[in-house]
Amino acid sequence: MSKLLHANFSRLWKSKSFWICTVLAFAFNILSNIEVTDSWTYQTGQTVLSSGSKIMLFSSVFTALYLGTDYACGTIRNKLAVGHSRSKVYFSSLVTVITGSLLMLALCSAPPIFKSVVWGKELGMETGEFLLKLSILICAIISASAIFTLLGMSITSKSLTTTFTLVLTFVLLLGSMSLLQFLSQPEYIPESQIIAREDLEADGMPPFVAAYVTETETTEDGAAYNLVPNPMYVTGMKRNIMNTVIDVLPGGQMLTLQSSHTHNEKLYPLYSLGVIAVTTAAGMLIFRRKDLK
């Protein structure tokens, strides 16, 4: 096992795809946060936590290219030919992918932490809260890496691995974003918003578009509108299912850290451990039965 890890780490440091993805994740994280002056200047903690979605995206690309090259160059067959077991080969690949993803997180977190230590900028939240959310982010990145490793070790074709991994990443992120938008709808809204939506639908605008259009005008004397139940507010079993999906998926956890919507936040690391266990067990089972001839 140690020989496999040594070989994988040596190749990781020399991997162009790893360093390109790391630099791109670093650049995207800087640019996305520098647009928000207050966040970049003061909220060090939120700047670190907001890097999760970028790291997940570029980690998926790195994993697909790294593991796809193993198949394309016959490296995996060579490892099995010299006597390494399939479970050790799979686990060593998983550890390598997790290490690469966490290195991306460390490098992306370096600038905001540096400015906080050297320039004395504010963390933006309590230390205990930041450490809890950072542990959630780390566990989410590890669970995402486990999912990507499952795909990378199960699909022989490098191009297919890259395609499926990228598609899955966008599905996890965009799907979680859509669920968060539904869950963030207020339970009660001003009556004028309902009227505005009905007018827009009458003019031919699709209901799912009109639902997000709000009326921003107020009365001249500043009086508040009457509050009425929001028809877009999700309740009951449907809301519980949406919350569960967001709690379990690494993309949902990462986006939750960037928003004000939280649900069972302290249980997120346990959900991530469950995802890691299930995907790793499934991946090893598939890899053991895979025909590599």
C-alpha positions as CSV (number, residue, x, y, z in Angstrom):
1,M,0.0,0.0,0.0
2,S,2.8,2.4,0.9
3,K,4.5,1.8,-2.5
4,L,1.2,2.5,-4.3
5,L,0.7,5.8,-2.4
6,H,4.4,6.8,-3.0
7,A,4.0,6.2,-6.7
8,N,0.7,8.0,-6.9
9,F,1.9,11.1,-4.9
10,S,5.1,11.3,-7.1
11,R,2.9,11.3,-10.1
12,L,0.5,13.8,-8.5
13,W,3.2,16.4,-8.1
14,K,4.2,16.0,-11.7
15,S,0.7,16.0,-13.0
16,K,0.0,19.0,-15.3
17,S,-3.8,18.5,-15.0
18,F,-3.6,18.8,-11.2
19,W,-1.6,22.0,-11.3
20,I,-3.7,23.6,-14.0
21,C,-6.9,22.8,-12.2
22,T,-5.4,24.1,-8.9
23,V,-4.3,27.4,-10.5
24,L,-7.7,27.8,-12.2
25,A,-9.5,27.1,-8.9
26,F,-7.2,29.6,-7.2
27,A,-7.8,32.3,-9.8
28,F,-11.6,31.8,-9.9
29,N,-11.8,32.0,-6.2
30,I,-9.8,35.2,-6.0
31,L,-11.8,36.8,-8.8
32,S,-15.2,35.8,-7.5
33,N,-14.4,37.2,-4.0
34,I,-12.6,40.4,-5.1
35,E,-15.8,41.6,-6.7
36,V,-17.4,41.8,-3.3
37,T,-15.2,44.4,-1.6
38,D,-16.6,43.9,1.9
39,S,-16.1,40.1,1.7
40,W,-12.6,40.3,0.5
41,T,-11.6,43.0,2.9
42,Y,-13.2,41.8,6.1
43,Q,-15.0,38.4,5.9
44,T,-12.1,36.0,5.8
45,G,-14.1,33.1,7.0
46,Q,-16.8,33.4,4.3
47,T,-14.2,33.9,1.7
48,V,-12.7,30.5,2.6
49,L,-16.0,28.8,2.8
50,S,-17.2,30.1,-0.6
51,S,-14.3,28.3,-2.4
52,G,-16.1,24.9,-2.1
53,S,-18.0,25.0,-5.3
54,K,-15.0,26.0,-7.4
55,I,-12.9,23.3,-5.8
56,M,-15.5,20.7,-6.5
57,L,-15.7,21.7,-10.1
58,F,-12.0,21.6,-10.8
59,S,-11.5,18.6,-8.6
60,S,-13.9,16.6,-10.8
61,V,-11.8,17.6,-13.9
62,F,-8.6,16.7,-12.2
63,T,-9.9,13.3,-11.0
64,A,-11.3,12.4,-14.4
65,L,-8.0,13.2,-16.2
66,Y,-5.8,11.6,-13.5
67,L,-7.7,8.3,-13.2
68,G,-8.5,8.3,-16.9
69,T,-4.7,8.4,-17.7
70,D,-4.2,5.4,-15.4
71,Y,-6.4,3.4,-17.7
72,A,-5.2,4.9,-20.9
73,C,-1.5,4.2,-20.1
74,G,-2.1,0.7,-18.6
75,T,-0.9,1.8,-15.2
76,I,-3.7,0.1,-13.4
77,R,-3.1,-3.2,-15.2
78,N,0.7,-2.9,-14.3
79,K,-0.1,-2.4,-10.6
80,L,-2.3,-5.5,-10.6
81,A,0.3,-7.5,-12.6
82,V,3.0,-6.9,-9.9
83,G,0.8,-8.3,-7.2
84,H,-1.1,-5.4,-5.7
85,S,-4.7,-6.3,-4.8
86,R,-7.6,-4.4,-6.4
87,S,-8.8,-3.1,-3.1
88,K,-5.4,-1.5,-2.4
89,V,-5.2,0.0,-5.9
90,Y,-8.7,1.5,-5.5
91,F,-8.0,2.8,-2.0
92,S,-4.7,4.3,-3.0
93,S,-6.4,6.1,-5.9
94,L,-9.1,7.4,-3.6
95,V,-6.5,8.7,-1.1
96,T,-4.6,10.4,-3.9
97,V,-7.7,12.1,-5.3
98,I,-8.7,13.3,-1.8
99,T,-5.2,14.6,-1.2
100,G,-5.2,16.6,-4.4
101,S,-8.6,18.1,-3.7
102,L,-7.6,19.1,-0.1
103,L,-4.4,20.7,-1.5
104,M,-6.6,22.8,-3.8
105,L,-8.6,23.9,-0.7
106,A,-5.4,24.7,1.2
107,L,-4.0,26.8,-1.7
108,C,-7.4,28.6,-2.3
109,S,-7.6,29.4,1.4
110,A,-4.1,30.7,1.7
111,P,-4.7,34.3,0.4
112,P,-7.7,35.1,2.8
113,I,-5.9,33.5,5.7
114,F,-2.7,35.4,4.8
115,K,-4.5,38.8,4.8
116,S,-6.2,37.9,8.0
117,V,-3.0,37.1,9.8
118,V,-0.7,39.8,8.3
119,W,-3.2,42.6,7.8
120,G,-5.3,41.8,10.9
121,K,-8.6,41.6,8.9
122,E,-11.7,40.2,10.6
123,L,-12.8,36.6,10.4
124,G,-16.5,37.7,10.0
125,M,-17.9,35.0,12.3
126,E,-17.2,33.3,15.7
127,T,-14.1,31.1,15.7
128,G,-16.1,28.0,16.7
129,E,-18.6,28.6,14.0
130,F,-15.9,28.9,11.4
131,L,-14.2,25.7,12.5
132,L,-17.5,23.8,12.3
133,K,-18.2,25.1,8.8
134,L,-14.6,24.4,7.7
135,S,-14.9,20.8,8.9
136,I,-18.2,20.6,7.0
137,L,-16.4,21.9,3.9
138,I,-13.5,19.4,4.2
139,C,-15.9,16.5,4.7
140,A,-18.0,17.6,1.7
141,I,-14.9,17.8,-0.5
142,I,-13.8,14.3,0.6
143,S,-17.3,12.9,-0.1
144,A,-17.3,14.6,-3.6
145,S,-13.8,13.1,-4.2
146,A,-15.2,9.6,-3.3
147,I,-18.0,10.1,-5.8
148,F,-15.6,11.2,-8.5
149,T,-13.3,8.2,-7.7
150,L,-16.2,5.8,-8.1
151,L,-16.8,7.1,-11.6
152,G,-13.1,7.3,-12.5
153,M,-12.4,3.7,-11.4
154,S,-15.5,2.3,-12.9
155,I,-15.2,3.8,-16.5
156,T,-12.3,2.8,-18.6
157,S,-12.6,5.5,-21.3
158,K,-10.8,8.8,-20.3
159,S,-13.2,10.9,-22.4
160,L,-16.3,9.2,-21.0
161,T,-15.0,9.6,-17.5
162,T,-14.4,13.3,-18.0
163,T,-17.9,13.8,-19.6
164,F,-19.8,11.9,-16.9
165,T,-17.9,13.5,-14.0
166,L,-18.4,17.0,-15.3
167,V,-22.1,16.4,-16.0
168,L,-22.5,14.9,-12.5
169,T,-20.8,17.9,-10.9
170,F,-23.1,20.4,-12.7
171,V,-26.1,18.3,-11.7
172,L,-25.0,18.3,-8.1
173,L,-24.3,22.0,-8.0
174,L,-27.2,23.3,-10.1
175,G,-29.7,20.9,-8.6
176,S,-28.7,21.9,-5.1
177,M,-28.9,25.6,-6.1
178,S,-32.4,25.1,-7.4
179,L,-33.6,23.3,-4.3
180,L,-32.1,26.1,-2.1
181,Q,-34.0,28.7,-4.1
182,F,-37.2,26.9,-3.5
183,L,-36.5,26.4,0.2
184,S,-35.4,30.1,0.7
185,Q,-38.9,31.3,-0.4
186,P,-40.6,33.2,2.5
187,E,-43.7,31.7,4.0
188,Y,-45.6,35.0,3.7
189,I,-45.2,37.8,1.1
190,P,-46.9,41.1,0.4
191,E,-50.2,40.7,-1.4
192,S,-48.9,43.0,-4.2
193,Q,-46.5,40.3,-5.2
194,I,-49.3,37.8,-5.8
195,I,-51.1,40.4,-8.0
196,A,-47.9,41.1,-10.0
197,R,-47.4,37.4,-10.7
198,E,-51.0,36.9,-11.8
199,D,-50.7,39.9,-14.2
200,L,-47.5,38.5,-15.7
201,E,-49.1,35.1,-16.2
202,A,-52.1,36.8,-17.8
203,D,-49.7,38.5,-20.2
204,G,-48.3,35.1,-21.3
205,M,-45.3,34.8,-19.1
206,P,-44.8,31.1,-18.0
207,P,-45.8,30.5,-14.3
208,F,-42.3,29.3,-13.3
209,V,-40.8,32.6,-14.5
210,A,-43.5,34.8,-13.1
211,A,-43.2,33.2,-9.8
212,Y,-39.8,34.8,-9.3
213,V,-40.9,38.3,-10.3
214,T,-41.6,40.5,-7.3
215,E,-43.3,43.9,-6.9
216,T,-40.9,46.4,-5.3
217,E,-43.1,49.5,-5.1
218,T,-44.4,50.8,-1.8
219,T,-47.3,53.0,-0.8
220,E,-46.6,56.8,-0.6
221,D,-47.2,56.9,3.1
222,G,-44.8,53.9,3.7
223,A,-47.6,51.6,4.9
224,A,-46.8,47.9,4.9
225,Y,-48.6,45.6,2.5
226,N,-50.9,42.9,3.8
227,L,-49.0,39.7,4.1
228,V,-50.5,36.6,2.5
229,P,-49.3,33.0,2.2
230,N,-46.7,32.5,-0.5
231,P,-47.9,29.9,-3.0
232,M,-44.2,29.1,-3.8
233,Y,-43.4,28.2,-0.2
234,V,-42.7,24.5,0.1
235,T,-44.2,22.6,3.1
236,G,-44.7,19.1,4.4
237,M,-43.1,16.0,3.1
238,K,-41.8,17.8,0.0
239,R,-39.8,20.3,2.1
240,N,-38.4,17.5,4.2
241,I,-37.2,15.6,1.1
242,M,-35.6,18.7,-0.3
243,N,-33.8,19.4,2.9
244,T,-32.6,15.8,3.1
245,V,-31.2,15.9,-0.4
246,I,-29.3,19.1,0.3
247,D,-28.0,17.7,3.6
248,V,-26.6,14.6,2.0
249,L,-25.2,15.9,-1.3
250,P,-21.8,17.5,-1.1
251,G,-22.9,20.2,-3.6
252,G,-25.8,21.1,-1.3
253,Q,-23.6,21.3,1.7
254,M,-21.1,23.6,-0.1
255,L,-23.8,25.9,-1.3
256,T,-25.4,26.0,2.1
257,L,-22.2,27.3,3.6
258,Q,-22.4,30.2,1.1
259,S,-26.0,31.0,1.9
260,S,-28.1,31.7,5.0
261,H,-30.2,28.5,4.7
262,T,-29.1,25.9,7.2
263,H,-30.7,22.7,8.2
264,N,-29.1,20.1,10.6
265,E,-25.7,21.7,10.0
266,K,-23.9,19.8,12.7
267,L,-25.0,16.5,11.1
268,Y,-23.4,17.4,7.8
269,P,-20.1,15.6,8.5
270,L,-22.0,12.4,9.4
271,Y,-23.9,12.6,6.1
272,S,-20.6,13.0,4.3
273,L,-19.1,10.0,6.0
274,G,-22.2,8.0,4.9
275,V,-21.7,9.1,1.3
276,I,-18.0,8.2,1.5
277,A,-18.7,4.8,2.9
278,V,-21.4,3.9,0.4
279,T,-19.5,5.2,-2.7
280,T,-16.3,3.6,-1.6
281,A,-17.9,0.2,-1.0
282,A,-19.8,0.4,-4.3
283,G,-16.6,1.5,-6.1
284,M,-14.5,-1.3,-4.7
285,L,-17.2,-3.9,-5.6
286,I,-17.4,-2.7,-9.2
287,F,-13.7,-2.5,-9.5
288,R,-13.1,-6.0,-8.2
289,R,-15.5,-7.4,-10.8
290,K,-14.2,-5.2,-13.7
291,D,-12.6,-6.9,-16.6
292,L,-9.3,-5.1,-17.3
293,K,-7.9,-7.4,-20.0
